[in-house]
Structure formats: C-alpha cells, structure tokens
Amino acid sequence: MAGMGEMPMRPRPGPPMQHRGPPPMARARPEPIDREKTCPLLLRVFTKVGGHHLNEDFSERGKEPKDEVQIYTWKDATLRELTDLVKEVALPARRRNARLSFAFVYPDKNGRFVVKQVRIHLLVIS
C-alpha cells in the first residue's frame, strides 16, 4: 500500500498455556476449633491513636507500651471479633469515624521485634 510504513506484526494468539506439573494445591481449611473444649490463648493488644507503634517501642522486654489490652481468645478468632472486644475497652475505638488497623508484633531471627501491618481487603455489599 502506498504511503504506509512498515506495520509491526502482532503475535497470533496461540492455544492457552498448559501448566506443566501437578495443579496448584488448594489451601487446606483449618480444622474448626471447639471453643468449649479448647483452652483460649492470651492475645496482647496495644492500642494507639494515630498509627501503629514503632519497632523500638517493643525493643526492651518489660517496657512495652502501657496501652495494653489483654484478650483471651482462640486462634480462629476473626478480626471482627477482636475489633468488638477492643471497642469494649478502648473509648477512641468507639468513635463513629474511628478506623482500626491491625499489626502483628513478633521477634525476628535475631530476637528483635518486628511490627508488620495486616493488610485487609474488604468487600462492601450494599
């Protein structure tokens, strides 16, 4: 065709890629916990208005932040259950515009505490 430069060739769509090897494993659902027979665990919750505590706030054992709430719960507790329990004791969490976010605090390989924020994806159905 006159006046047209070279047109790039588009790859033709081929058959769908075949996965080699076994299919990916589905996540095994954990066994439901019988809360009547299973002993609860102690969950230490540190509340803070305006953000999360820093790693340094947990650097020395026994000198953790003073805003601790101790909750006895089970390992299958949902964040909704934990939120409701925190709201019972932390007045700022009850505010209408309060936003709660969660983080795990745990020791790394060297024994230093790490604060890792929990990412929550919410599905809003109206």
Sequence and secondary structure as in RCSB ss.txt:
>XXXX:A:sequence
MAGMGEMPMRPRPGPPMQHRGPPPMARARPEPIDREKTCPLLLRVFTKVGGHHLNEDFSERGKEPKDEVQIYTWK
DATLRELTDLVKEVALPARRRNARLSFAFVYPDKNGRFVVKQVRIHLLVIS
>XXXX:A:secstr
 TT           S     SS            TTTS  EEEEEE  TTS   GGGGSSTT   S EEEEEE T
T  HHHHHHHHHHH GGGGSTT     EEEEE TTS EEEEE         
